[in-house]
Amino acid sequence: MTTSLEHEDRGEVRLELEATIFVEILASNKNNTGNVLMCNSLDLSENGLQVVVDDEMSAGSIFRLCIDLKEADPIFLVAEVKWQRPDPETDGYRIGFSLFESDDTDIQRWKELVADMSPDSQGTSD
């Protein structure tokens, strides 16, 4: 695991950690039952994550996510697509999710887990 401040305007440390992400695609009508899309994270933070997916996702779309960090129980979150761009390494797209503060999710547990993985929590300081 490494950390990144590639995008300085983010204001938070991004952890380059691969986790399995399940994105629930809700049914758009009675004939479409919806499905679950599986992808991997490229990096994550307390308030967002970046993933690579095969198909485009419109900015502003809101999805339920299940994150599988092998060392912890699954984490259920709600996130909004903030941006998308072609992935230079695949034929897919990089998607930036912003996580919602919601009572019906594991957002607090997520923030605690990410904070525990952060280099700042390892006792280092400037």
N, C-alpha and C positions, 0 to 999 in steps of 0.2 A: 504494500500500500504506500502510495506517495501522496503528497499534497500539492496543490496547484493554486497559484494566484494569477493564472493566465489572463483572466478578465478582471482587471483591478477594480472596476466599478461594481463588482458584486458585493464587496464589503464583508465577505466571509470566506473562510478557507474551504476549498473543495477537496474532498478526498477521492483520489483515483482508486476506486474500489469496484470490482465487478460483483454485482449481485444480480440474481434472477428477478425480473420484474414481470408480473402478470397484470395486464391492462384489460379491464372489463369493457368491452365494446357493447353498449346497450342496443337493444333492438330498436330499429327505426320505424317499424310498423309490425302489424300482426303476422305478416308473412316472413319476416326476418327475426329469428329468435335471438340474435346477438351471439357473441362468442368471446373468447378470452385470447388475447394476443400475448405471447411470451417473448420477452426480449431481455437484453443485458444492459446494465448501467455502464457508463463510461466514467462518470464521476458523480459525487453526491455531496450534499451539505445538509445542514439542519433545515433549510427552507426550500430545497429544490434538488433536482437530479437531471442528468443528461443520459439519454438512452439512444440506441440505434434500432430503428424499425424498418420493415420492408416497404411499407406504404406511407403516404403522406398523412399528416394529422393537422387539421386546421387550427391556427392560433385562436385561442379563446375557447376551444373545446375542453370540456371537463370530464375527467374519467376517475373511476375508482381503481386504485392500485393495490396489489398485494406484493410485498417485497420479501424475498427469501434471502436473508443473510445467514449463511450456514451455521453461524454460532448462536442464533437466536430464534425464537418462535416467529412465525410469519407476522408481518406488520401491515396493517390495513390503513390506507391513506386515501385522500381525495386530492387531485392535482389538476391544474390548468395548463394547457399547452401555451407557452409564452412565445416560442419561436420554433422554426424548423429550417433546415438547410440540407442540401445533399451531403451525404457522407462520402468523403474522398477515398475511403478504403473499400467501400461496398457499393452496390447499386441501390442501397437504402437511403434513409434520412436520419439525421441527428435531430432529436427532439429535446427541447428544454422544458421541463415541467417545474412549475411553482406550486409548492404544497400549501394546502389550505389548513387553517386552524379550525378544527371542527370537533365538537363533543363526541360524535359517533365514530371517531377514528382513533388510531394509536399514535397521533402526532406527538404527544408528550413523551411517550416511550421512544419514538424515533429520534427526537431531539436529544434525549439523554444518551442513547446509543451512539449517535454521531459525535456528540461532545466527548464521550468516553474514548472514541477512536482518534480524536483530534490530537495533534502533537502538543498542543497547549495543555492537555490534560495529563501528559506524560511527565510534567514537572519541568518543562523547558520554558525559558522566558528570554526576552530581549535585553 
